[in-house]
């Protein structure tokens, strides 16, 4: 049996505590710097930036940048983009198993341009920066989930915000539903509460001022309708939380974004008529009046001048 002196015991205790604190600090430090998350619409190009790139470029230690994608389920990974020391970037054309899941464009100044093609797909993108001067690489992971329900509409129409997931649940299995709007700073504000036993009710009470579109929100059974959509509504985001009667994995959460709002048909026709009228007016200014007489008037002027000259030449001979 080994015996340790008091100093050995204190030293071992100090070493153990130091290693524990160091491990916790490293874990926290790595978690804060290494991971960020984004929720996007499927089939929409997004730009993924490497947050440490600018500082590495400024201190002159940049060597190269590699982008790769990883499936968190089976941990398969593929390189998708590369930038050399001159920051000339290209994409890898052979991405094998990810070919049907993402579309990658050439990175621009180190920023990866990518589309996730499938709804509710979740992938991890890692940018790894190699540095000179015996400095280790810097890696940053971005988790992208393509689970936002992106909606399109035409100005003046009514838009059902829950149209993409109505068929995914039955009222018999729903306890209640909560609707939120997502403010520009990312905060959630509850706007409606619904349950199968009672119709939806709008619940937000604005203390100071409300966004204008809130006055156009209507309820329809378990869903919310944005009436009289305007082009200013493009980019609005909402969240719907569906709580089942038997809670197993928590509520189903759906993110909704208004992606496109087309101009109404009469606005398009009005613009077309205005454009045609402008073109006609411009054509009229090239007619035979004003400072630009046109080819017909110029031809008449030459004929008149030629007749005058002939008359002057023939006059002495009594010919007119």
ROVO-997464 format. One record per residue (C-alpha): residue number from 1; residue in one letter; x, y, z negated. Coordinates in steps of 0.05 Angstrom, whole numbers, plus 5000, padded with zeros to 4 digits. Each point is the difference from the previous one (the first is absolute). Layout:
N
{NUM A {X Y Z}}
...
***
This chain:
320
{1 X {5000 5000 5000}}
{2 X {5030 5067 5021}}
{3 X {5004 5058 4951}}
{4 X {5003 5073 5022}}
{5 X {5025 5060 4962}}
{6 X {4955 5059 4985}}
{7 X {5035 5041 5054}}
{8 X {4988 4944 5052}}
{9 X {4926 4997 4981}}
{10 X {4992 5075 5007}}
{11 X {5038 5000 5066}}
{12 X {4955 4944 5027}}
{13 X {4937 5036 4978}}
{14 X {5024 5065 5032}}
{15 X {5018 4964 5064}}
{16 X {4932 4965 5003}}
{17 X {4961 5064 4989}}
{18 X {5042 5037 5051}}
{19 X {4988 4946 5053}}
{20 X {4925 5000 4985}}
{21 X {4994 5076 5005}}
{22 X {5043 5000 5063}}
{23 X {4956 4947 5033}}
{24 X {4937 5039 4983}}
{25 X {5030 5065 5027}}
{26 X {5022 4966 5064}}
{27 X {4931 4969 5010}}
{28 X {4965 5067 4989}}
{29 X {5050 5038 5041}}
{30 X {4995 4951 5058}}
{31 X {4924 4997 4997}}
{32 X {4994 5076 5004}}
{33 X {5049 5009 5057}}
{34 X {4990 4937 5039}}
{35 X {4926 4993 5011}}
{36 X {4945 5044 5028}}
{37 X {4932 4979 5026}}
{38 X {4954 5024 5056}}
{39 X {4930 4981 5022}}
{40 X {4987 5013 5074}}
{41 X {4951 4985 5055}}
{42 X {5014 4941 5046}}
{43 X {5024 5015 5070}}
{44 X {5022 5070 4980}}
{45 X {5072 5023 5009}}
{46 X {5033 5021 4936}}
{47 X {5069 5030 4986}}
{48 X {5042 4967 4946}}
{49 X {5058 5042 4974}}
{50 X {5062 4979 4963}}
{51 X {5001 5048 4941}}
{52 X {5075 4997 4986}}
{53 X {5021 5011 5073}}
{54 X {5007 5076 4998}}
{55 X {5044 5001 4938}}
{56 X {5046 4946 5029}}
{57 X {5005 5039 5065}}
{58 X {5017 5064 4962}}
{59 X {5056 4969 4960}}
{60 X {5030 4970 5063}}
{61 X {5000 4926 4978}}
{62 X {4948 4974 5049}}
{63 X {5021 4940 5043}}
{64 X {4936 4967 5024}}
{65 X {4927 4987 4984}}
{66 X {4961 4935 5006}}
{67 X {4925 4992 4996}}
{68 X {4969 4931 4986}}
{69 X {4930 4974 4986}}
{70 X {4983 4945 4950}}
{71 X {4937 4960 4988}}
{72 X {4991 4999 4924}}
{73 X {4961 4935 5004}}
{74 X {5051 4955 5034}}
{75 X {5060 5047 4995}}
{76 X {5014 4995 5075}}
{77 X {5038 5061 5024}}
{78 X {5024 5030 5065}}
{79 X {5042 5061 5019}}
{80 X {4957 5050 5037}}
{81 X {5043 5063 5009}}
{82 X {5072 5023 4999}}
{83 X {5036 5068 5000}}
{84 X {5075 5007 5011}}
{85 X {5048 5051 4970}}
{86 X {4978 5052 5050}}
{87 X {4928 4987 4978}}
{88 X {4983 4973 5069}}
{89 X {4943 4952 4986}}
{90 X {4968 4941 5035}}
{91 X {4950 4946 4984}}
{92 X {5009 4924 5002}}
{93 X {4956 4971 5055}}
{94 X {4999 4929 4973}}
{95 X {4964 5000 4933}}
{96 X {4973 4929 5006}}
{97 X {4945 4985 4950}}
{98 X {4984 5074 4990}}
{99 X {4987 5012 5074}}
{100 X {4924 4993 4992}}
{101 X {4998 5040 4936}}
{102 X {5039 5064 5013}}
{103 X {5020 5045 5058}}
{104 X {5065 5037 4991}}
{105 X {5025 5061 5038}}
{106 X {5072 5025 5001}}
{107 X {5017 5033 4934}}
{108 X {5009 5076 5004}}
{109 X {5056 5029 4957}}
{110 X {4995 4939 4955}}
{111 X {4924 5002 4993}}
{112 X {4966 4935 5019}}
{113 X {4937 5006 5043}}
{114 X {4955 4939 4991}}
{115 X {4928 4975 5007}}
{116 X {4971 4944 4959}}
{117 X {4950 4966 5046}}
{118 X {4960 4958 4951}}
{119 X {4950 5022 4947}}
{120 X {5020 4986 4928}}
{121 X {5071 4981 5019}}
{122 X {5055 5014 4949}}
{123 X {5073 5006 5019}}
{124 X {5064 5027 4969}}
{125 X {5046 5046 5040}}
{126 X {5071 5009 4975}}
{127 X {5049 5052 5023}}
{128 X {5073 4984 4983}}
{129 X {5053 5053 5006}}
{130 X {5073 4980 5006}}
{131 X {5050 5051 4972}}
{132 X {5074 5011 5007}}
{133 X {5052 5008 4945}}
{134 X {4988 4933 4965}}
{135 X {4930 5022 4981}}
{136 X {4946 4948 5000}}
{137 X {4938 5001 5044}}
{138 X {4937 5036 4980}}
{139 X {4934 4963 5011}}
{140 X {4929 5026 4994}}
{141 X {4937 4958 5007}}
{142 X {4933 5025 5025}}
{143 X {4939 4956 4992}}
{144 X {4948 5014 5054}}
{145 X {4930 4971 4996}}
{146 X {4955 5011 5061}}
{147 X {4935 4997 4961}}
{148 X {4969 5068 5012}}
{149 X {4934 4999 5038}}
{150 X {5007 5054 5052}}
{151 X {4936 5029 5028}}
{152 X {4985 5042 5061}}
{153 X {4940 5042 5015}}
{154 X {4974 5057 5043}}
{155 X {4986 5070 4973}}
{156 X {4928 5008 4979}}
{157 X {4987 4926 4987}}
{158 X {4990 4965 4933}}
{159 X {5056 4953 4977}}
{160 X {4989 4939 4955}}
{161 X {5063 4996 4958}}
{162 X {4988 4927 4982}}
{163 X {4985 4974 5069}}
{164 X {5063 4957 5006}}
{165 X {4988 4957 4938}}
{166 X {4925 4996 4992}}
{167 X {5001 4927 5023}}
{168 X {5055 4981 4952}}
{169 X {4956 4996 4938}}
{170 X {4929 4984 4980}}
{171 X {4958 5043 4953}}
{172 X {4984 4939 4957}}
{173 X {5073 4993 4980}}
{174 X {5013 5074 4987}}
{175 X {4997 5031 4931}}
{176 X {5012 5072 5022}}
{177 X {5038 5043 5050}}
{178 X {5040 5063 4988}}
{179 X {5018 5051 5054}}
{180 X {5059 5048 4995}}
{181 X {5028 5056 5042}}
{182 X {5075 5006 5006}}
{183 X {5023 5071 4990}}
{184 X {5059 5029 5038}}
{185 X {5046 4989 4940}}
{186 X {4981 4926 4998}}
{187 X {4955 5004 4939}}
{188 X {4934 4961 5000}}
{189 X {4934 5034 4984}}
{190 X {4937 4959 4991}}
{191 X {4944 5023 5046}}
{192 X {4947 4945 4995}}
{193 X {4977 4940 4960}}
{194 X {4958 4944 5030}}
{195 X {4968 4935 4976}}
{196 X {4953 4950 5033}}
{197 X {4947 5016 4947}}
{198 X {5000 5075 5014}}
{199 X {5017 5043 5060}}
{200 X {5066 5037 5006}}
{201 X {5005 5066 4964}}
{202 X {5051 5056 5012}}
{203 X {5035 5015 4934}}
{204 X {5053 5052 5013}}
{205 X {4989 5067 4966}}
{206 X {5048 5053 5025}}
{207 X {5023 5047 4945}}
{208 X {5031 5054 5044}}
{209 X {4992 4984 5074}}
{210 X {4986 4939 5042}}
{211 X {5025 4980 5069}}
{212 X {4946 5020 5051}}
{213 X {4991 4929 5025}}
{214 X {4972 4977 4933}}
{215 X {4936 5038 5015}}
{216 X {4991 4955 5060}}
{217 X {5006 4934 4963}}
{218 X {4937 4957 4997}}
{219 X {4985 4932 4970}}
{220 X {4973 4939 5036}}
{221 X {4988 4939 4955}}
{222 X {5071 4980 4979}}
{223 X {5037 5045 5049}}
{224 X {5017 5073 5010}}
{225 X {4984 5039 5064}}
{226 X {5039 5061 5022}}
{227 X {4949 5040 5040}}
{228 X {5012 5049 5056}}
{229 X {5074 4982 5008}}
{230 X {5046 5056 5021}}
{231 X {5069 4999 5030}}
{232 X {5025 5030 4934}}
{233 X {4982 4933 4967}}
{234 X {5058 4965 5036}}
{235 X {5048 4971 4949}}
{236 X {4951 4996 4941}}
{237 X {5011 4938 4957}}
{238 X {4954 4962 4954}}
{239 X {5004 4938 4956}}
{240 X {4945 4949 4985}}
{241 X {5006 4952 4941}}
{242 X {4952 4941 5000}}
{243 X {4993 4965 4933}}
{244 X {4974 4929 5004}}
{245 X {4954 4970 4947}}
{246 X {5051 4946 4986}}
{247 X {5066 5035 4991}}
{248 X {5059 4957 5020}}
{249 X {5053 5043 5034}}
{250 X {4973 5069 4986}}
{251 X {4959 5044 5047}}
{252 X {5007 4999 5076}}
{253 X {5031 5066 5021}}
{254 X {4991 5030 5069}}
{255 X {5036 5062 5025}}
{256 X {4965 5040 5054}}
{257 X {5029 5055 5044}}
{258 X {4965 5042 5053}}
{259 X {5051 4993 5056}}
{260 X {4968 5034 5060}}
{261 X {4942 5048 5012}}
{262 X {4984 5012 5073}}
{263 X {4967 5065 5022}}
{264 X {4926 4995 5013}}
{265 X {4978 4991 5073}}
{266 X {4968 5068 5008}}
{267 X {5065 5032 4975}}
{268 X {5038 4962 5053}}
{269 X {4951 5021 5054}}
{270 X {5004 5072 4977}}
{271 X {5075 4998 5004}}
{272 X {4997 4970 5070}}
{273 X {4951 5054 5024}}
{274 X {5044 5055 4971}}
{275 X {5061 4971 5033}}
{276 X {4965 4996 5068}}
{277 X {4974 5072 4993}}
{278 X {5070 5024 4983}}
{279 X {5028 4964 5061}}
{280 X {4946 5029 5045}}
{281 X {5013 5070 4974}}
{282 X {5075 4992 5012}}
{283 X {4986 4977 5072}}
{284 X {4956 5061 5012}}
{285 X {5057 5047 4983}}
{286 X {5039 4973 5061}}
{287 X {4945 5022 5048}}
{288 X {5001 5057 5050}}
{289 X {4992 5057 4951}}
{290 X {5048 5038 4955}}
{291 X {5075 4996 5004}}
{292 X {4999 4928 5026}}
{293 X {4960 5005 5065}}
{294 X {5006 4927 5020}}
{295 X {5019 4969 5067}}
{296 X {4935 5019 5037}}
{297 X {5007 5074 4984}}
{298 X {5074 5000 5019}}
{299 X {4982 4969 5068}}
{300 X {4947 5053 5013}}
{301 X {5050 5056 4982}}
{302 X {5049 4974 5052}}
{303 X {4946 4998 5054}}
{304 X {4979 5072 4985}}
{305 X {5072 5024 5002}}
{306 X {5013 4964 5066}}
{307 X {4938 5031 5032}}
{308 X {5022 5070 4979}}
{309 X {5069 4989 5030}}
{310 X {4970 4975 5067}}
{311 X {4953 5060 5003}}
{312 X {5058 5049 4990}}
{313 X {5043 4966 5054}}
{314 X {4944 4998 5052}}
{315 X {4971 5070 4988}}
{316 X {5049 5038 5048}}
{317 X {4976 4954 5057}}
{318 X {4928 5015 4987}}
{319 X {4987 4931 4974}}
{320 X {4963 4995 4935}}
***
